[in-house]
Amino acid sequence: MNVKQTKFLLPLAAALLLASGCTPTVKIEPPDKPIVINLNVKIEHEIRIKVDKELDQLLTNDELF
């Protein structure tokens, strides 16, 4: 290695060493309290059946079965 390369590589190595200390870190920690999910759900349904008058009469007179 000659002097020019040494003068270039030494500051570069020092800069890389200093820059590696500035990298951000991410920490993942569990929460102190448990996670609570409140679900207030009200399900209502309504079924409407429309029957023809003829069919309604057949069903009430038991002629169908």
C-alpha positions as CSV (number, residue, x, y, z in Angstrom):
1,M,0.0,0.0,0.0
2,N,1.3,3.4,-0.8
3,V,0.8,6.6,1.2
4,K,-2.1,7.9,-1.0
5,Q,-4.1,4.8,-0.4
6,T,-3.4,4.9,3.4
7,K,-4.4,8.6,3.6
8,F,-7.7,7.7,1.9
9,L,-8.6,4.5,3.6
10,L,-7.9,5.5,7.2
11,P,-10.4,8.4,7.3
12,L,-12.9,6.3,5.4
13,A,-12.6,3.5,8.0
14,A,-12.9,6.0,10.8
15,A,-16.0,7.5,9.2
16,L,-17.6,4.1,8.7
17,L,-16.9,3.2,12.4
18,L,-18.5,6.4,13.6
19,A,-21.5,6.1,11.3
20,S,-22.2,2.6,12.5
21,G,-22.9,4.0,16.0
22,C,-25.6,6.3,14.7
23,T,-27.9,3.5,13.3
24,P,-31.4,3.6,14.7
25,T,-32.6,0.7,16.7
26,V,-36.1,-0.7,16.9
27,K,-37.3,-2.3,20.1
28,I,-40.4,-4.5,20.2
29,E,-41.8,-4.8,23.7
30,P,-45.1,-6.4,24.8
31,P,-47.6,-3.9,26.4
32,D,-47.9,-3.7,30.2
33,K,-51.6,-4.2,30.1
34,P,-53.5,-6.8,28.1
35,I,-55.3,-5.7,25.0
36,V,-59.0,-5.4,25.5
37,I,-61.5,-5.3,22.6
38,N,-65.1,-4.4,23.5
39,L,-67.6,-5.5,20.9
40,N,-71.1,-4.3,21.4
41,V,-73.0,-6.0,18.6
42,K,-76.7,-6.3,18.2
43,I,-77.9,-8.4,15.3
44,E,-81.6,-8.4,14.4
45,H,-83.2,-9.9,11.4
46,E,-86.7,-10.1,10.1
47,I,-88.0,-12.5,7.6
48,R,-91.1,-11.7,5.6
49,I,-92.8,-14.3,3.5
50,K,-95.4,-13.4,0.9
51,V,-97.6,-16.3,-0.2
52,D,-100.1,-16.3,-3.0
53,K,-103.6,-16.6,-1.8
54,E,-104.1,-19.9,-3.7
55,L,-101.0,-21.4,-2.1
56,D,-102.0,-20.1,1.3
57,Q,-105.4,-21.8,0.9
58,L,-103.7,-25.1,-0.1
59,L,-101.5,-25.0,3.0
60,T,-104.4,-24.3,5.4
61,N,-106.7,-26.9,3.9
62,D,-104.0,-29.6,4.0
63,E,-104.7,-30.5,0.3
64,L,-101.1,-30.2,-0.6
65,F,-99.8,-32.9,1.6
